[in-house]
Amino acid sequence: MSEESTKTPVAGGSGTGGAPRPAGKRQVAGTASASRAASKRKAPEVVKTRSNPFAAIVDFIRGVIREIGKVIWPTGKEMVTYTFVVLGFLILMTVLVAGVDWGARELVKLMFNV
């Protein structure tokens, strides 16, 4: 290990005026890692399907509503930001594809004197 990685961060910063470097997660000797701990967990319970199709549809809709309740919905400000990012990306990609198309067309015109 390098000398820098063994240093412990000082509460006021690292001497350069910046924020202290994160130490990261350390593996404690004798404990299972996250992947091994996850493999020891009990498998999810299998839900029996109902023979009545209408009851199965109702169960499905209840499950969907339960899962939607777990979603972290973006705020209005985040939605506006995401919308502008997507629109900007679409404009950028449209200009890029149009530019390549125009360049290829001009190249074909030069090559075949069309």
N, C-alpha and C positions, 0 to 999 in steps of 0.2 A: 504494500500500500504506500501511496505517496505521503509525504509529510503533511500536505494540505488536507487530505481526507481524514487524518487522525486528529486534527484540531477541532476543538469544540467551539461553536459560535459564541461570541460575547453578546450580552443582552443589548448593547447599544449599537451593534453592527460589527463588521469585520475589519475595522480600521480604515477602510477606504471610503467610509461614509455611506455605503450601501446597506441594504437589508441583509440580515444574516442568511447564509446559505441553508437550505433545508437539509436536514440530516438524512432524510429518507427512512424507509422501513428497514429494520434490522431483524434478522432471524435470531430468535432466542434459542440457545442450545436446548435440545430435548423437547421442543414443541413442533407440532406438525405445521408444514407450510400450508398456504391457502388451498393449493390444489389437492393436497392429501386430505386436508380437513373436509373439503367439499366432497371428496369421494367416499368418506365415511358417513356422510349424512344419509338419512333414510330417503329412499326413493319416493317421489310424490305418489299419493294415493290415486289409484285408477277409479274414475267415477263410472258407475254402471250406467249404460244407456237405457233409456226407457223404450218400451215397445210401442207406446202410444206416440205417434209422430207429433201431435200437437203439444204434448207435455215436453217432448224433446226440444221443440222450437221455443217454448216458454223458458226452459232451462238455459238454452243458448242465449236468449235475449237477456236473462238475468245475469249470466256470466259476462256478457258484453258490457252491461251497465256497471257491473262490479269492477271490471278492468278499466273502464273509462274513468271511474272515480279515482283510480291510482295514477292517472296521467298528470304530469306537471304541465299545466297549460301556460303558454307564454303570456306576458302582460301586453297591453295595447302598445306600449312603446317598443317592446321587443318585436312585436308583429310588424310594426311600421319599419323598423330597422331591417328585419329579415326580408321584407317585401322589396325594399330598395336594393338590398344586396343581390337578391335574385334578379331583379330587373336590370341592374348594372351588369351582372354576369351575362344575362341573355343578350344585351346590347353588345357587349365585348365579343361574345362568340359569334353573333351575327356579322359584325364587322370583319372578324377574322375569316369566317367562311366565305363571305362575299369577296374579300381581298384575294384569297387563294383562288376562287373561281375566276375573278377578273384576270389575275395573273396567268392562269392556265389558258384562258381564252386568248389573251394577247400572244402567248407563246405559240399556240397552235396557229394563229394568224400569221406569225412570222415564219414558222416552219413550212407551212403549206401555201403561203401567199394567197390567202383567202380574202 
